[in-house]
Amino acid sequence: MPEDPIAHGELAALTRRFEEVEQKNDREFGIIKSDLTAVRLQVGNLDQKVDRLESRLEELGQKMDRNQAQIVELLTRLVGQDPNTG
């Protein structure tokens, strides 16, 4: 059976297209993988910042509670009555 030059040409063209798409997909996958690594690093940094922020908010809440208690104590002294014995 003689070889068909048209079929060989078509097969070569399809092979080239397949290889081009495969290379493009490999590059795009590499880019996505790199971007994903960058996003993971950013999420880790944000997680640390959130933890520090939570700690600072807790400290601020405790400070506000102390200040509020001092204000109530000072007002109680000024008025001369205990607000808890109402």
Sequence and secondary structure as in RCSB ss.txt:
>XXXX:A:sequence
MPEDPIAHGELAALTRRFEEVEQKNDREFGIIKSDLTAVRLQVGNLDQKVDRLESRLEELGQKMDRNQAQIVELL
TRLVGQDPNTG
>XXXX:A:secstr
    HHHHHHHHHHHHHHHHHHHHHHHHHHHHHHHHHHHHHHHHHHHHHHHHHHHHHHHHHHHHHHHHHHHHHHH
HHHHT  TT  
